[in-house]
Each structure stands twice: as C-alpha cells, then as structure tokens.
Amino acid sequence: MPAPLTEDQVRQDGAALLDAAEALFYEKGVRAVGMDEVRAASGLPLKRIYRLHPTKDDLVVAVLRRRDARWRGRLAAAVAERAEPRERLLAVFDWLERWFGEPGYRGCAWINAFGELGPSSPAVLAEVRAHKEAFHRDLATWCRAAGLTDPAPVQLLAEGAIVTAAITGDPTPAARARTAVETLLSAAGH
C-alpha cells in the first residue's frame, strides 16, 4: 500500500493538474478535452484527479477561479503603475492590447467556457458570472475615479475588444476601444 500523500504533494499535484487543464481547456476548449488527456498532460492518475476534483465541471470551475485571480491581479498591477485616474483607466486598454498580442491568445476563457457549457453547468455559469461581475466592478471603480459616472460604455468597450481581438487575431481593438474611452473622458470634461 502506497504511503499517504503529504499536504505538500497534494498542493503540487493540484497545481500540476490546474496547469495542465488550463492549458488544454484554453487551447482546445473544455468539451474537446477528455479527462484522459488531462491525465496524460498532468502526469497524475485519474483516481487522484477525481479525488482533487470529483467532476469535470469542478475542475473547470477551479481552473477559472485560479485564472481569475491571476488575470485580474495582472490587470490591477498594470493599472496601479499609473498615478493619474484618467491614465489608470486608459491603462486597462493598454494592458488588454498586450494580452491580445500574447502568443496563443484565444479570447476570454470565461466567455469561451460560457459559450461551450452555458446554462448546462450551473457551477461554471456561476463562476463565469462572478468573474465578469468582479471585472466590471474593477472597471467601474477606475471609471468613477476618472470622472465617468456611468461605467457601462467602458465595460462594453472592454468586452467588445476582448471578443473582437479573439475573432480577428488582431490586438488593435484594444487601441480603438482606448480611443473611444478617451472620447468619453473628454466629453465628461476629464
């Protein structure tokens, strides 16, 4: 009988599993990736995978949740590099443009998961909504600090840029959205 796993080994296995699943799901899509492929990529036995995440939906939620913390953290760090509220808001679109230009950019992982699983997975749908609500709250905070009382147009510009860049394979929608936000700021006197 094998020795019980240490907490450190469980953490390492969990991280390896999430790394493998995230890469596969983002590159190929959730439905296109079977658990045997996740097993092969992670190097973990299926039994251990299912002990960590009893269902594929649980694994998808864990991947999205971890990605959210990293994604929004990177965005917030980029925004925090700017001192002026107006420049902080515009930094969102500069960061988006860099993200869109990264090798392997396939759009928004949450929109992709929603497109594949939609309402058929309440757990995934809840995680997608939680990410979008948090992203929109962040944008609203930066909008209000910059003097825009209605963040909805900026939120739509960001979401539209994310989707358009994924479809076209071109990072320039972020720059176009940035220009539109500059126009909104100017119209508001900021």
C-alpha positions in Angstrom: 0.0 0.0 0.0 1.5 3.4 -1.0 2.3 6.0 1.7 -0.4 8.7 2.2 0.2 11.9 0.3 1.7 14.8 2.2 0.0 18.2 2.1 2.8 19.5 0.0 2.4 16.7 -2.5 -1.4 17.4 -2.7 -0.6 21.1 -3.3 1.9 20.2 -6.0 -0.5 17.7 -7.7 -3.3 20.2 -7.5 -1.1 22.9 -9.2 0.1 20.5 -11.9 -3.5 19.4 -12.6 -4.7 23.0 -12.9 -1.8 24.0 -15.0 -2.4 21.1 -17.4 -6.2 21.5 -17.5 -6.0 25.3 -18.0 -3.6 25.0 -20.9 -5.7 22.3 -22.6 -9.0 23.9 -22.0 -7.8 27.3 -23.2 -6.1 25.9 -26.3 -8.7 23.3 -27.4 -11.9 24.1 -25.5 -13.5 22.3 -22.5 -15.6 19.8 -24.4 -12.8 18.9 -26.8 -10.6 17.8 -23.9 -11.2 14.5 -22.2 -10.1 13.5 -18.8 -7.6 11.0 -20.2 -5.9 13.9 -22.0 -5.8 15.9 -18.7 -4.3 12.8 -17.0 -1.6 12.5 -19.6 -0.7 16.2 -19.5 -0.7 16.4 -15.8 1.1 13.1 -15.2 -1.4 12.3 -12.4 -3.5 9.1 -12.2 -7.3 9.6 -12.8 -8.0 8.4 -9.3 -6.0 11.3 -7.9 -7.5 13.8 -10.3 -11.0 12.8 -9.3 -10.0 12.9 -5.6 -8.9 16.6 -6.2 -11.9 17.5 -8.4 -14.8 14.9 -8.4 -16.3 16.1 -11.7 -15.0 17.8 -14.9 -17.2 20.8 -14.0 -15.4 21.1 -10.6 -12.1 21.1 -12.5 -13.3 23.8 -14.9 -14.5 26.0 -12.0 -11.2 25.6 -10.2 -9.3 26.5 -13.4 -11.4 29.6 -14.0 -11.2 30.7 -10.4 -7.4 30.4 -10.3 -7.2 32.2 -13.7 -9.4 35.0 -12.4 -7.1 35.7 -9.5 -4.1 35.8 -11.8 -5.8 37.7 -14.7 -7.3 40.4 -12.5 -4.2 40.7 -10.5 -2.1 41.3 -13.6 -4.6 43.9 -14.8 -4.7 45.7 -11.4 -0.9 45.8 -11.2 -0.7 47.4 -14.7 -3.3 50.0 -13.7 -1.6 50.7 -10.4 1.6 51.7 -12.3 -0.1 54.9 -13.4 -0.6 57.8 -11.0 -3.5 59.8 -12.5 -7.0 58.3 -12.5 -7.5 59.1 -16.2 -4.3 57.3 -17.1 -5.2 54.4 -14.8 -8.4 53.8 -16.8 -6.7 54.1 -20.1 -4.0 51.6 -18.8 -6.7 48.9 -18.8 -6.8 49.1 -22.6 -3.0 49.2 -22.9 -2.9 46.1 -20.8 -5.6 44.4 -22.9 -3.7 45.2 -26.1 -0.6 43.5 -24.7 -2.7 40.5 -23.6 -4.3 40.2 -27.0 -0.8 40.1 -28.6 0.4 37.3 -26.5 1.1 34.0 -28.3 -1.8 31.6 -28.1 -4.4 34.3 -27.3 -7.8 32.7 -27.7 -10.0 35.3 -26.1 -11.7 35.3 -22.8 -11.6 32.0 -21.0 -14.8 32.8 -19.2 -16.7 33.7 -22.4 -15.3 30.6 -24.1 -16.5 28.4 -21.2 -19.9 30.0 -21.2 -20.1 29.5 -25.0 -19.3 25.8 -24.6 -21.2 25.0 -21.4 -23.7 27.9 -21.0 -26.5 27.2 -18.6 -26.0 23.4 -18.8 -23.5 23.8 -16.0 -24.8 26.0 -13.2 -21.4 25.8 -11.4 -19.5 27.0 -14.5 -22.1 29.7 -15.2 -21.8 31.0 -11.6 -18.0 31.2 -12.0 -18.3 33.0 -15.3 -20.7 35.5 -13.8 -18.6 36.0 -10.8 -15.5 36.8 -13.0 -17.5 39.2 -15.2 -19.0 41.0 -12.1 -15.6 41.4 -10.5 -14.1 42.7 -13.7 -16.9 45.1 -14.2 -16.7 46.3 -10.6 -13.0 47.0 -11.1 -13.7 48.9 -14.3 -16.5 50.9 -12.5 -14.1 51.8 -9.8 -11.5 53.1 -12.3 -14.2 54.8 -14.3 -15.6 56.7 -11.3 -12.1 57.7 -10.2 -11.5 59.2 -13.6 -14.8 61.1 -13.5 -17.1 58.8 -15.5 -20.3 58.3 -13.6 -21.6 55.6 -16.0 -19.1 52.7 -16.4 -21.4 50.7 -18.7 -19.9 52.1 -22.0 -16.4 51.4 -20.9 -17.4 47.8 -19.8 -18.9 47.2 -23.2 -15.9 48.6 -25.0 -13.6 46.3 -23.0 -15.7 43.2 -23.5 -16.2 44.0 -27.2 -12.4 44.5 -27.7 -11.7 41.1 -26.0 -14.1 39.3 -28.3 -13.2 41.1 -31.4 -9.4 40.5 -30.9 -10.1 36.8 -30.4 -12.1 36.5 -33.5 -9.8 38.6 -35.7 -6.5 37.6 -34.2 -5.6 41.3 -34.2 -4.7 43.2 -31.0 -5.8 46.6 -32.3 -9.4 46.5 -31.0 -7.9 47.5 -27.6 -6.4 50.7 -29.1 -9.7 51.5 -30.8 -11.5 51.0 -27.5 -9.0 53.1 -25.7 -9.6 55.9 -28.2 -13.3 55.7 -27.6 -12.7 55.9 -23.8 -10.6 59.0 -24.3 -13.5 60.5 -26.2 -15.9 59.6 -23.3 -13.4 61.2 -20.8 -13.1 64.4 -22.9 -16.9 64.6 -23.3 -17.2 64.4 -19.5 -14.6 67.1 -19.1 -11.7 64.9 -17.9 
